[in-house]
């Protein structure tokens, strides 16, 4: 089915930078391809999950499952379902081990909000694997040098942010600070959670001016949840 392969390749390249980390897959029938498109074109994360589950049940051996699991992973994250995202992410990486954006997301999922040694070890493993894979990634011709530098910086930023969270949960404050500083420095666009967490780390070390600077940057971003947290911490700094 060469026509479907060509169409799907175009869709992957046109979709987003993350598609560059997936191979060119092939549907075995027009019906299978249409079902895949239902998941790609679904309106909102809940609809994506319904279409993806339907596809997985109907075509459990499809080559397109690598992309379908990627869609599931993103949809679960959009809904704030970390457990669902972790399950989908594991399946996505089993089908496409070189999917670096999923690897980055998995590192952050397992590092966030836990002190469980096993989860922290998994987070660190994903983060270090990500940083290693970025170094040896064979950049396709479809990605220009400047575009790749942005993609690479964003991925590395997420990897170092995850390592920073792991170090923080282990009580390694200086190491956590160093990793978050690297993450903030690499970020293509300001990341509110990174800025907020780095501000907290500076505050824990008595570096009040640096803490306030990071928290103000976090509060200025259009991220309501982070803004509220950052503003609350700024108030504590003003009135110790």
Secondary structure as a PSIPRED ss2 file (coil, helix, strand):
# PSIPRED VFORMAT (PSIPRED V4.0)

   1 X C   1.000  0.000  0.000
   2 X H   0.000  1.000  0.000
   3 X H   0.000  1.000  0.000
   4 X H   0.000  1.000  0.000
   5 X H   0.000  1.000  0.000
   6 X H   0.000  1.000  0.000
   7 X H   0.000  1.000  0.000
   8 X H   0.000  1.000  0.000
   9 X H   0.000  1.000  0.000
  10 X H   0.000  1.000  0.000
  11 X H   0.000  1.000  0.000
  12 X H   0.000  1.000  0.000
  13 X H   0.000  1.000  0.000
  14 X H   0.000  1.000  0.000
  15 X H   0.000  1.000  0.000
  16 X C   1.000  0.000  0.000
  17 X H   0.000  1.000  0.000
  18 X H   0.000  1.000  0.000
  19 X H   0.000  1.000  0.000
  20 X H   0.000  1.000  0.000
  21 X H   0.000  1.000  0.000
  22 X C   1.000  0.000  0.000
  23 X C   1.000  0.000  0.000
  24 X C   1.000  0.000  0.000
  25 X C   1.000  0.000  0.000
  26 X C   1.000  0.000  0.000
  27 X C   1.000  0.000  0.000
  28 X C   1.000  0.000  0.000
  29 X C   1.000  0.000  0.000
  30 X H   0.000  1.000  0.000
  31 X H   0.000  1.000  0.000
  32 X H   0.000  1.000  0.000
  33 X H   0.000  1.000  0.000
  34 X H   0.000  1.000  0.000
  35 X H   0.000  1.000  0.000
  36 X H   0.000  1.000  0.000
  37 X H   0.000  1.000  0.000
  38 X H   0.000  1.000  0.000
  39 X H   0.000  1.000  0.000
  40 X H   0.000  1.000  0.000
  41 X C   1.000  0.000  0.000
  42 X C   1.000  0.000  0.000
  43 X C   1.000  0.000  0.000
  44 X C   1.000  0.000  0.000
  45 X H   0.000  1.000  0.000
  46 X H   0.000  1.000  0.000
  47 X H   0.000  1.000  0.000
  48 X H   0.000  1.000  0.000
  49 X H   0.000  1.000  0.000
  50 X H   0.000  1.000  0.000
  51 X H   0.000  1.000  0.000
  52 X H   0.000  1.000  0.000
  53 X H   0.000  1.000  0.000
  54 X H   0.000  1.000  0.000
  55 X H   0.000  1.000  0.000
  56 X H   0.000  1.000  0.000
  57 X H   0.000  1.000  0.000
  58 X H   0.000  1.000  0.000
  59 X C   1.000  0.000  0.000
  60 X C   1.000  0.000  0.000
  61 X C   1.000  0.000  0.000
  62 X C   1.000  0.000  0.000
  63 X C   1.000  0.000  0.000
  64 X C   1.000  0.000  0.000
  65 X H   0.000  1.000  0.000
  66 X H   0.000  1.000  0.000
  67 X H   0.000  1.000  0.000
  68 X H   0.000  1.000  0.000
  69 X H   0.000  1.000  0.000
  70 X H   0.000  1.000  0.000
  71 X H   0.000  1.000  0.000
  72 X H   0.000  1.000  0.000
  73 X H   0.000  1.000  0.000
  74 X H   0.000  1.000  0.000
  75 X H   0.000  1.000  0.000
  76 X H   0.000  1.000  0.000
  77 X H   0.000  1.000  0.000
  78 X H   0.000  1.000  0.000
  79 X C   1.000  0.000  0.000
  80 X C   1.000  0.000  0.000
  81 X C   1.000  0.000  0.000
  82 X H   0.000  1.000  0.000
  83 X H   0.000  1.000  0.000
  84 X H   0.000  1.000  0.000
  85 X H   0.000  1.000  0.000
  86 X H   0.000  1.000  0.000
  87 X H   0.000  1.000  0.000
  88 X H   0.000  1.000  0.000
  89 X H   0.000  1.000  0.000
  90 X H   0.000  1.000  0.000
  91 X H   0.000  1.000  0.000
  92 X H   0.000  1.000  0.000
  93 X H   0.000  1.000  0.000
  94 X H   0.000  1.000  0.000
  95 X H   0.000  1.000  0.000
  96 X C   1.000  0.000  0.000
  97 X C   1.000  0.000  0.000
  98 X C   1.000  0.000  0.000
  99 X C   1.000  0.000  0.000
 100 X H   0.000  1.000  0.000
 101 X H   0.000  1.000  0.000
 102 X H   0.000  1.000  0.000
 103 X H   0.000  1.000  0.000
 104 X H   0.000  1.000  0.000
 105 X H   0.000  1.000  0.000
 106 X H   0.000  1.000  0.000
 107 X H   0.000  1.000  0.000
 108 X H   0.000  1.000  0.000
 109 X H   0.000  1.000  0.000
 110 X H   0.000  1.000  0.000
 111 X H   0.000  1.000  0.000
 112 X C   1.000  0.000  0.000
 113 X C   1.000  0.000  0.000
 114 X C   1.000  0.000  0.000
 115 X C   1.000  0.000  0.000
 116 X C   1.000  0.000  0.000
 117 X H   0.000  1.000  0.000
 118 X H   0.000  1.000  0.000
 119 X H   0.000  1.000  0.000
 120 X H   0.000  1.000  0.000
 121 X H   0.000  1.000  0.000
 122 X H   0.000  1.000  0.000
 123 X H   0.000  1.000  0.000
 124 X H   0.000  1.000  0.000
 125 X H   0.000  1.000  0.000
 126 X H   0.000  1.000  0.000
 127 X H   0.000  1.000  0.000
 128 X H   0.000  1.000  0.000
 129 X H   0.000  1.000  0.000
 130 X H   0.000  1.000  0.000
 131 X H   0.000  1.000  0.000
 132 X H   0.000  1.000  0.000
 133 X H   0.000  1.000  0.000
 134 X H   0.000  1.000  0.000
 135 X H   0.000  1.000  0.000
 136 X H   0.000  1.000  0.000
 137 X C   1.000  0.000  0.000
 138 X C   1.000  0.000  0.000
 139 X C   1.000  0.000  0.000
 140 X C   1.000  0.000  0.000
 141 X C   1.000  0.000  0.000
 142 X C   1.000  0.000  0.000
 143 X C   1.000  0.000  0.000
 144 X C   1.000  0.000  0.000
 145 X H   0.000  1.000  0.000
 146 X H   0.000  1.000  0.000
 147 X H   0.000  1.000  0.000
 148 X H   0.000  1.000  0.000
 149 X H   0.000  1.000  0.000
 150 X H   0.000  1.000  0.000
 151 X H   0.000  1.000  0.000
 152 X H   0.000  1.000  0.000
 153 X H   0.000  1.000  0.000
 154 X H   0.000  1.000  0.000
 155 X H   0.000  1.000  0.000
 156 X H   0.000  1.000  0.000
 157 X H   0.000  1.000  0.000
 158 X H   0.000  1.000  0.000
 159 X H   0.000  1.000  0.000
 160 X H   0.000  1.000  0.000
 161 X H   0.000  1.000  0.000
 162 X H   0.000  1.000  0.000
 163 X H   0.000  1.000  0.000
 164 X H   0.000  1.000  0.000
 165 X H   0.000  1.000  0.000
 166 X H   0.000  1.000  0.000
 167 X H   0.000  1.000  0.000
 168 X H   0.000  1.000  0.000
 169 X H   0.000  1.000  0.000
 170 X C   1.000  0.000  0.000
 171 X C   1.000  0.000  0.000
 172 X C   1.000  0.000  0.000
 173 X H   0.000  1.000  0.000
 174 X H   0.000  1.000  0.000
 175 X H   0.000  1.000  0.000
 176 X H   0.000  1.000  0.000
 177 X H   0.000  1.000  0.000
 178 X H   0.000  1.000  0.000
 179 X H   0.000  1.000  0.000
 180 X H   0.000  1.000  0.000
 181 X H   0.000  1.000  0.000
 182 X H   0.000  1.000  0.000
 183 X H   0.000  1.000  0.000
 184 X H   0.000  1.000  0.000
 185 X H   0.000  1.000  0.000
 186 X H   0.000  1.000  0.000
 187 X C   1.000  0.000  0.000
 188 X C   1.000  0.000  0.000
 189 X C   1.000  0.000  0.000
 190 X C   1.000  0.000  0.000
 191 X C   1.000  0.000  0.000
 192 X H   0.000  1.000  0.000
 193 X H   0.000  1.000  0.000
 194 X H   0.000  1.000  0.000
 195 X H   0.000  1.000  0.000
 196 X H   0.000  1.000  0.000
 197 X H   0.000  1.000  0.000
 198 X H   0.000  1.000  0.000
 199 X H   0.000  1.000  0.000
 200 X H   0.000  1.000  0.000
 201 X H   0.000  1.000  0.000
 202 X H   0.000  1.000  0.000
 203 X H   0.000  1.000  0.000
 204 X H   0.000  1.000  0.000
 205 X C   1.000  0.000  0.000
 206 X C   1.000  0.000  0.000
 207 X C   1.000  0.000  0.000
 208 X H   0.000  1.000  0.000
 209 X H   0.000  1.000  0.000
 210 X H   0.000  1.000  0.000
 211 X H   0.000  1.000  0.000
 212 X H   0.000  1.000  0.000
 213 X H   0.000  1.000  0.000
 214 X H   0.000  1.000  0.000
 215 X H   0.000  1.000  0.000
 216 X H   0.000  1.000  0.000
 217 X H   0.000  1.000  0.000
 218 X H   0.000  1.000  0.000
 219 X H   0.000  1.000  0.000
 220 X H   0.000  1.000  0.000
 221 X C   1.000  0.000  0.000
 222 X C   1.000  0.000  0.000
 223 X C   1.000  0.000  0.000
 224 X H   0.000  1.000  0.000
 225 X H   0.000  1.000  0.000
 226 X H   0.000  1.000  0.000
 227 X H   0.000  1.000  0.000
 228 X H   0.000  1.000  0.000
 229 X H   0.000  1.000  0.000
 230 X H   0.000  1.000  0.000
 231 X H   0.000  1.000  0.000
 232 X H   0.000  1.000  0.000
 233 X H   0.000  1.000  0.000
 234 X H   0.000  1.000  0.000
 235 X H   0.000  1.000  0.000
 236 X H   0.000  1.000  0.000
 237 X H   0.000  1.000  0.000
 238 X H   0.000  1.000  0.000
 239 X C   1.000  0.000  0.000
 240 X C   1.000  0.000  0.000
